[in-house]
Amino acid sequence: MSNRDDKDKPIQTAEEIKREQELLDIQQLMESAVGKRFLSRLVFEMTHVHSLSYTGNAETHFREGRRSVGLHVMAEMLEAVGPDFINQLDMTRAIGGNEQ
C-alpha cells in the first residue's frame, strides 16, 4: 500500500476500533457450533425474548429486564452477522443444540 492510499483512508477512533473488535468477536461465536448453542440458550431459554413478560405484579420488571438483555444480544448479532443468525439459532434450537 502506498503512502497516498494511507492518507485517503479515514483514521479510526479508539471507539470505532473497539466496536469493530466486538463485532468480530460475535462473528467468531456465530461461526462455531459451541457459540451458536450458547447464544441460542442465552437468547431463547435464559432471556425469553419471544415470551410475554407481563405478570401483573413486580415480577414483570424482572422479566422485562431479562428480556431487554436478550433483545440487546439479538441486536448485536444482527449487526455482526446479518439476519441469517435467527435461522442459525432456530436450527440449533430445533435440533436440540447438537450441531457439530
C-alpha positions as CSV (number, residue, x, y, z in Angstrom):
1,M,0.0,0.0,0.0
2,S,1.4,3.4,-0.9
3,N,1.5,6.4,1.4
4,R,-1.1,8.0,-0.8
5,D,-3.6,5.2,0.0
6,D,-2.9,5.6,3.7
7,K,-3.7,9.3,3.5
8,D,-7.1,8.7,1.8
9,K,-8.1,6.2,4.4
10,P,-10.1,7.7,7.3
11,I,-8.5,7.4,10.7
12,Q,-10.4,5.2,13.1
13,T,-11.0,6.3,16.6
14,A,-10.3,4.0,19.6
15,E,-14.1,3.6,20.0
16,E,-14.5,2.5,16.3
17,I,-11.7,0.0,16.7
18,K,-13.2,-1.4,19.9
19,R,-16.6,-1.7,18.2
20,E,-15.1,-3.4,15.2
21,Q,-13.5,-6.0,17.5
22,E,-16.8,-6.6,19.4
23,L,-18.5,-7.4,16.1
24,L,-15.6,-9.7,15.0
25,D,-16.0,-11.5,18.4
26,I,-19.7,-12.1,17.7
27,Q,-19.0,-13.3,14.2
28,Q,-16.5,-15.8,15.5
29,L,-19.0,-17.1,18.1
30,M,-21.6,-17.5,15.4
31,E,-19.2,-19.5,13.2
32,S,-18.8,-22.2,15.8
33,A,-21.3,-24.8,16.9
34,V,-20.4,-24.1,20.6
35,G,-21.1,-20.4,20.1
36,K,-24.4,-21.0,18.3
37,R,-25.5,-23.3,21.1
38,F,-24.6,-20.8,23.8
39,L,-26.2,-17.8,22.1
40,S,-29.3,-19.9,21.4
41,R,-29.6,-20.8,25.1
42,L,-29.0,-17.2,26.1
43,V,-31.5,-15.6,23.8
44,F,-34.3,-18.1,23.7
45,E,-34.1,-20.0,27.0
46,M,-32.5,-17.6,29.5
47,T,-33.8,-14.3,28.4
48,H,-37.1,-15.4,26.9
49,V,-37.2,-12.8,24.2
50,H,-40.2,-14.3,22.5
51,S,-42.2,-14.6,25.7
52,L,-44.6,-12.2,27.4
53,S,-43.1,-10.6,30.4
54,Y,-46.2,-9.1,32.0
55,T,-47.3,-10.9,35.2
56,G,-49.5,-8.4,36.9
57,N,-47.0,-8.0,39.7
58,A,-43.5,-6.8,40.4
59,E,-42.0,-9.9,38.7
60,T,-42.9,-8.1,35.4
61,H,-39.9,-5.7,36.0
62,F,-37.5,-8.6,36.4
63,R,-38.8,-10.4,33.3
64,E,-38.7,-7.3,31.2
65,G,-35.1,-6.6,32.3
66,R,-34.1,-10.1,31.4
67,R,-35.9,-9.8,28.0
68,S,-34.2,-6.5,27.4
69,V,-30.8,-8.1,27.7
70,G,-31.8,-10.8,25.2
71,L,-33.0,-8.2,22.7
72,H,-29.7,-6.3,23.1
73,V,-27.8,-9.5,22.3
74,M,-30.0,-10.2,19.3
75,A,-29.4,-6.7,18.0
76,E,-25.6,-7.2,18.4
77,M,-25.8,-10.4,16.5
78,L,-27.9,-8.8,13.8
79,E,-25.3,-6.1,13.3
80,A,-22.4,-8.5,13.3
81,V,-23.7,-11.3,11.1
82,G,-27.0,-10.1,9.5
83,P,-30.5,-11.5,9.6
84,D,-29.5,-15.1,8.9
85,F,-28.4,-15.5,12.5
86,I,-32.0,-16.1,13.6
87,N,-32.3,-19.0,11.2
88,Q,-29.0,-20.4,12.5
89,L,-30.1,-20.1,16.1
90,D,-33.5,-21.6,15.4
91,M,-31.9,-24.5,13.6
92,T,-29.6,-25.1,16.6
93,R,-32.5,-25.0,18.9
94,A,-34.7,-27.2,16.7
95,I,-32.1,-30.0,16.6
96,G,-31.6,-29.8,20.4
97,G,-28.3,-27.9,20.3
98,N,-26.4,-30.9,18.9
99,E,-25.0,-29.2,15.9
100,Q,-21.4,-30.2,15.2
